[in-house]
Amino acid sequence: MKKKLNIAIIGLGNIGSYLYTFLKQKRKILSKKSQVDLNIAFICDKKRKFKVPKNKWLKNYLDAPKIRKIDLIVELIGGAEGPAKKLVFSALKNKKHVVTANKALISKYGNQLAKIAEKNKVNLEYEAAVCGGIPVIRSIKDGLITNEINKVYGIFNGTTNFILSSMDFDKLNFESALKKAQSLGYAERNPKADLAGLDVADKLRILSALCFNSVIDYKNIHIEGINNIDQFDVQYANQLGYKIKLLGLAERNNKFIVQKVFPALLKNNSNTAKINGVLNNVVLEGKPIGRVEMIGEGAGPKATVSAISSDIISIMKGGIKLPFNTPINEKNKYKFKDISNENYEAYLRFDLNLKNMNLAQSIIGKLKKNKILIQKIIKKKNTFNRLFSLILITKQSKDFKLKRMIRNFKNKKIYKSVKFIRIEKV
């Protein structure tokens, strides 16, 4: 007689609804592959979105961890606080396996949740939390387990990548590209977490902890979004041989780790620069594997449900797996550093009224005086908005020097706009 696994799905938004339908349709196939009978015992949401047998409907989501027959809880509420946090903490404390797509929760509370899962010998799986259609979590935890990974980077957010691609190929301004993404379901009604780089930061923290066998460090990370990128930046980047991408990157060097999220100019012949639309990519560099790149859809019901069902199958097949491969108390000790002393080439853009275009040489002179040297210059007259733009590519300089100079220029009202975008060599 087959063993039975009773699951509860909590949260019936786009992902939860798709998962419920998918598991009902594929139940026999999944049970055959795992040799375990999969049973959706309960579901719960604020509203019933489709017909559900009364005996499967839970009125209170917090009842799920207390129901004896439930073996596994799938959390699809979302958010780092509130109901999602209460549910997952309670589930693990009540010795229930947990599968979640909640990167915000894992990023913020992953260390604590892992401790509880380890203590109670249950699984905490979160493949869908990072680049849903790319099986990167399982690849790091299993397929690449013997490797020493020193660097992880890529495009981890499909919404911002779609917006930047639309600005590039469709010549849309930022607002129009965002509206297009929202109309197609690629961006939320409130896209702040995507646009500000917060979503990428959550994913990067998780990847960093897995790759470097460290605890999740929530605070020591540099985060910038794409809100200040405009159509002119995209055009000028193209002229200079670059593409603008929202990049997440974490790197280990001796006893130090740096974590950073920012819009970056990438050489247009690099693989990551060629990732367009809603696609994501994850690049891992280490020994002895060298360089590994994975590409796929990072979001949407199909990609996310693929990752969630993979986690469910893993639990159905049996065995208790540590959430982060190593017990939390035995993780490597690293210091996390900021990017102030890192060296970057940079894209700088100064917009002035046409009558002040003679200030171009003065700008370059001030930069040189502060040991920021220039390797490329573009001068543009934009007659339709009566502005003169000076676009510079600098040689390598310390990040703090570049930021200090930009602050100084921004403080002067004569400049209509001052832009600073780092160039990353990946």
C-alpha positions in Angstrom: 0.0 0.0 0.0 1.3 3.4 -1.0 2.2 6.0 1.7 0.0 9.0 1.6 1.1 12.7 1.8 -1.6 15.1 2.8 -1.0 18.7 1.8 -2.7 22.0 2.5 -2.5 24.9 0.1 -2.7 28.3 1.8 -3.3 31.2 -0.6 -5.3 30.9 -3.8 -4.0 33.8 -5.9 -2.8 33.2 -9.5 -0.1 30.8 -8.3 -2.2 28.9 -5.7 -5.1 28.5 -8.1 -2.9 27.2 -10.8 -1.1 24.8 -8.4 -4.4 23.4 -7.1 -5.6 22.7 -10.7 -2.2 21.4 -11.8 -1.9 18.9 -8.8 -5.5 17.7 -9.4 -4.7 17.0 -13.0 -1.3 15.5 -12.5 -2.0 13.6 -9.2 -1.7 10.1 -10.7 1.5 10.9 -12.6 3.2 12.5 -9.6 2.1 9.7 -7.3 3.5 7.1 -9.7 6.9 9.0 -10.0 7.3 9.3 -6.2 5.5 6.1 -5.1 3.5 8.2 -2.7 -0.2 9.0 -2.9 -0.5 12.8 -3.1 -3.7 14.2 -1.5 -4.8 17.8 -1.4 -6.4 17.6 2.0 -7.2 21.3 2.6 -7.1 24.7 0.9 -7.6 28.1 2.4 -7.9 31.7 1.1 -9.8 34.9 2.0 -12.3 34.1 -0.8 -13.3 30.9 -2.6 -12.3 31.5 -6.3 -13.7 28.2 -7.5 -15.8 25.3 -6.3 -14.1 23.3 -3.5 -15.5 20.4 -1.5 -16.7 21.7 1.9 -14.6 19.2 3.7 -11.4 20.6 2.1 -12.0 24.2 2.9 -10.3 25.8 5.9 -11.8 29.0 7.3 -8.7 29.9 9.3 -5.3 29.4 7.8 -3.7 29.1 11.2 -5.7 25.9 11.8 -3.6 24.1 9.2 -0.4 23.6 11.4 -2.6 22.1 14.2 -4.4 19.5 12.0 -2.8 16.2 12.7 -3.4 14.6 9.3 -1.6 17.4 7.4 2.0 16.5 6.4 2.9 19.4 4.3 1.8 23.0 4.0 2.3 25.1 0.8 2.5 28.8 1.8 1.5 31.1 -1.1 0.3 34.1 0.9 3.4 36.2 0.3 5.2 38.9 2.2 7.8 38.7 5.0 5.4 39.6 7.8 1.9 39.0 8.9 0.0 35.8 7.9 2.8 34.3 5.9 5.3 34.6 8.8 2.8 33.3 11.4 1.9 30.3 9.2 5.4 29.1 8.3 6.8 29.5 11.8 3.8 27.7 13.2 3.9 24.9 10.6 7.6 24.1 11.3 7.1 24.3 15.0 4.3 21.8 14.6 6.5 19.5 12.6 4.9 20.0 9.2 7.0 20.2 6.0 6.8 23.5 4.3 7.1 24.5 0.6 7.0 28.2 -0.2 7.6 30.7 -3.0 8.1 33.5 -0.6 11.6 35.0 -1.2 10.9 38.0 1.2 10.2 35.6 4.1 13.1 33.3 3.4 15.4 36.3 2.9 14.5 37.9 6.2 13.8 34.9 8.4 15.5 32.1 6.6 18.2 31.6 9.4 15.5 31.3 12.1 13.2 29.1 10.0 16.1 26.7 9.1 16.9 26.3 12.8 13.3 25.3 13.6 13.2 22.9 10.6 16.5 21.3 11.6 15.3 20.9 15.2 12.0 19.3 14.3 13.4 17.2 11.4 11.1 18.6 8.7 11.8 20.0 5.3 11.7 23.6 4.3 11.8 24.0 0.5 11.9 27.2 -1.4 12.9 26.5 -5.0 10.2 28.8 -6.3 11.5 31.8 -4.3 14.4 32.4 -6.7 13.9 32.6 -10.5 11.0 30.2 -10.5 11.6 28.6 -13.9 15.3 28.0 -13.3 16.1 25.1 -10.9 19.0 27.0 -9.3 18.4 26.2 -5.7 18.4 22.4 -6.2 21.4 22.7 -8.6 23.4 24.5 -5.9 22.2 22.2 -3.1 22.6 18.9 -5.0 24.2 19.0 -8.5 27.0 21.5 -7.6 27.4 20.5 -3.9 31.1 19.4 -4.3 32.0 22.8 -5.9 33.4 25.9 -4.2 31.4 28.7 -5.6 33.0 32.1 -5.4 30.6 34.3 -7.5 26.9 34.4 -8.4 25.3 37.0 -10.6 22.6 37.6 -13.2 19.2 39.0 -13.9 16.8 37.8 -11.2 13.7 39.9 -12.0 11.6 39.5 -15.1 9.6 42.7 -14.5 12.5 45.1 -14.6 14.2 43.2 -17.5 11.0 43.4 -19.5 10.8 47.2 -18.8 14.4 47.8 -19.8 14.0 45.6 -22.9 10.9 47.5 -23.9 12.7 50.8 -23.5 15.5 49.5 -25.7 13.8 47.7 -28.5 10.3 49.4 -28.6 11.8 52.9 -27.8 9.3 53.3 -25.0 9.8 55.7 -22.1 9.9 54.3 -18.6 6.3 55.0 -17.7 5.0 53.5 -21.0 7.2 50.4 -20.5 5.9 49.9 -17.0 2.2 50.3 -18.1 2.9 47.7 -20.9 4.4 45.3 -18.3 1.3 45.8 -16.1 -1.1 45.3 -18.9 0.6 41.9 -19.8 0.6 40.8 -16.2 4.4 41.0 -15.9 4.3 43.8 -13.2 2.1 44.1 -10.1 -0.3 47.0 -9.6 2.2 48.2 -7.0 5.6 47.4 -8.5 7.8 49.1 -5.9 9.6 45.9 -4.8 10.6 45.2 -8.4 11.5 48.7 -9.5 13.5 49.5 -6.3 15.6 46.4 -6.6 14.1 44.9 -3.4 12.9 41.7 -5.1 16.4 41.1 -6.6 18.0 41.8 -3.2 15.8 39.1 -1.5 16.9 36.5 -4.1 20.5 37.5 -4.0 20.7 37.1 -0.2 19.3 33.6 -0.5 21.7 32.6 -3.3 24.7 34.2 -1.5 24.0 32.1 1.6 23.7 28.9 -0.4 26.7 29.5 -2.6 29.1 30.5 0.1 27.7 28.3 2.9 27.1 31.3 5.1 24.1 32.6 7.0 21.7 35.0 5.3 22.9 38.5 5.8 19.9 40.8 5.5 21.5 44.2 6.2 24.8 44.3 4.4 23.8 44.6 0.9 23.9 47.6 -1.6 20.5 48.1 -3.3 19.5 50.4 -6.2 16.6 50.1 -8.6 15.8 51.3 -12.1 13.5 54.2 -11.3 16.0 56.8 -12.5 16.8 55.1 -15.9 15.3 57.0 -18.8 15.1 56.5 -22.6 18.2 58.7 -23.2 20.3 56.5 -20.9 19.3 53.5 -22.9 20.0 55.2 -26.2 23.4 56.5 -25.1 24.3 53.1 -23.6 23.6 51.5 -27.0 25.8 54.1 -28.8 28.7 53.3 -26.4 28.3 49.5 -26.9 26.4 48.6 -23.7 23.1 47.4 -22.5 21.5 48.5 -19.2 20.4 45.6 -16.9 19.3 45.4 -13.3 22.1 43.2 -11.9 22.3 41.1 -8.8 25.9 40.0 -7.8 27.5 38.4 -4.8 31.2 37.5 -4.6 33.4 35.9 -2.0 37.0 37.0 -1.6 38.9 35.3 1.2 36.9 36.1 4.4 34.8 38.8 2.8 31.5 38.8 0.9 30.0 41.6 -1.1 26.4 41.7 -2.1 25.1 44.3 -4.6 22.0 45.1 -6.6 22.1 48.0 -9.1 21.4 49.0 -12.7 24.6 48.3 -14.6 26.0 48.9 -18.1 27.1 45.6 -19.5 29.1 45.1 -22.7 26.5 44.2 -25.3 28.3 41.1 -26.3 28.2 39.6 -22.8 25.7 36.7 -22.3 23.9 38.5 -19.5 23.4 41.6 -21.7 21.6 39.4 -24.2 18.9 38.3 -21.7 15.7 40.1 -22.7 12.0 40.2 -22.0 10.9 38.4 -18.9 13.8 35.9 -19.0 16.1 35.5 -16.0 19.6 34.1 -15.9 21.8 32.9 -13.1 25.6 32.6 -13.5 27.7 30.6 -11.0 31.5 30.7 -11.0 33.5 28.2 -8.9 35.9 25.3 -8.7 36.2 22.8 -10.3 33.1 23.5 -12.4 34.3 26.8 -13.8 31.3 28.8 -15.1 27.7 27.6 -15.3 24.8 29.6 -16.7 21.1 28.8 -16.4 18.4 30.7 -18.3 14.6 30.5 -18.0 11.4 32.3 -17.1 11.7 33.7 -13.6 8.1 34.3 -12.8 4.5 33.6 -13.7 2.2 30.7 -12.7 3.7 28.1 -14.9 7.3 28.6 -13.9 6.5 29.0 -10.2 4.2 26.0 -10.1 7.0 23.9 -11.8 9.3 24.8 -9.0 6.7 24.3 -6.2 5.7 20.9 -7.5 9.4 19.9 -7.8 9.7 20.7 -4.1 6.6 18.7 -3.3 7.9 15.7 -5.2 11.2 15.9 -3.4 9.4 15.7 0.0 7.2 12.9 -1.3 10.3 10.9 -2.2 11.3 11.0 1.5 14.4 12.0 3.5 15.0 15.1 5.6 17.2 17.7 3.9 18.8 20.6 5.6 17.3 23.9 4.3 20.7 25.4 3.5 22.7 22.2 3.2 24.7 22.8 6.4 23.3 23.3 9.9 22.9 27.0 10.6 25.2 26.8 13.6 28.0 25.4 11.5 28.0 28.0 8.7 31.2 29.7 7.6 31.9 33.0 9.2 32.4 35.9 6.8 32.5 39.6 7.0 30.2 41.5 4.6 31.6 44.6 3.1 30.0 47.5 1.2 31.1 48.6 -2.2 32.6 52.0 -1.3 36.2 50.9 -1.9 35.5 48.8 -5.1 36.7 50.2 -8.4 34.3 50.9 -11.2 34.3 52.4 -14.7 31.2 54.5 -14.8 28.7 56.2 -17.1 28.1 59.8 -16.2 25.5 62.1 -17.8 25.1 65.8 -17.3 22.1 67.7 -18.7 22.4 71.5 -19.0 20.5 74.2 -20.7 21.9 74.9 -24.2 23.2 78.3 -23.1 25.4 76.5 -20.6 27.0 73.9 -22.9 30.3 75.6 -22.6 30.6 74.1 -19.1 31.5 70.7 -20.5 35.2 71.3 -20.2 34.8 72.6 -16.7 33.0 69.4 -15.7 35.7 67.2 -17.1 38.3 69.4 -15.4 36.6 69.0 -12.0 36.5 65.2 -12.4 40.2 65.1 -13.4 41.1 67.3 -10.4 39.5 64.6 -8.2 41.4 61.8 -10.0 38.4 60.6 -12.0 39.8 60.2 -15.6 37.7 60.0 -18.8 38.0 57.5 -21.6 35.0 58.3 -23.8 33.0 61.5 -24.4 29.7 62.1 -26.2 28.2 65.5 -26.6 24.5 65.8 -27.6 22.2 68.7 -28.4 18.6 67.7 -27.7 16.8 70.6 -29.5 13.2 69.4 -28.7 13.8 69.9 -24.9 16.5 72.5 -25.4 19.1 70.6 -23.4 22.7 69.8 -23.9 23.9 66.4 -22.6 27.5 65.5 -21.8 28.0 61.8 -21.6 31.2 60.4 -20.1 32.7 56.9 -19.6 35.3 57.1 -16.8 38.3 55.0 -16.2 38.3 52.9 -13.0 37.7 55.0 -9.8 36.8 54.2 -6.3 33.0 54.0 -5.8 33.0 56.5 -3.0 34.8 59.0 -5.1 32.3 58.7 -7.9 29.4 59.1 -5.6 30.9 62.0 -3.8 31.5 63.9 -7.1 27.9 63.1 -8.3 26.5 64.5 -5.0 28.5 67.7 -5.5 27.2 68.2 -9.0 23.6 67.4 -8.0 23.8 70.1 -5.4 24.2 72.8 -8.0 21.0 74.0 -9.7 22.7 74.7 -13.0 22.5 71.0 -13.8 19.1 69.8 -15.0 20.0 66.2 -14.5 23.1 64.3 -13.3 23.3 60.5 -13.8 25.7 57.9 -12.6 25.5 54.2 -13.6 28.3 51.7 -12.9 29.8 49.5 -15.6 30.1 45.9 -14.5 32.4 43.5 -16.3 30.6 40.1 -16.4 
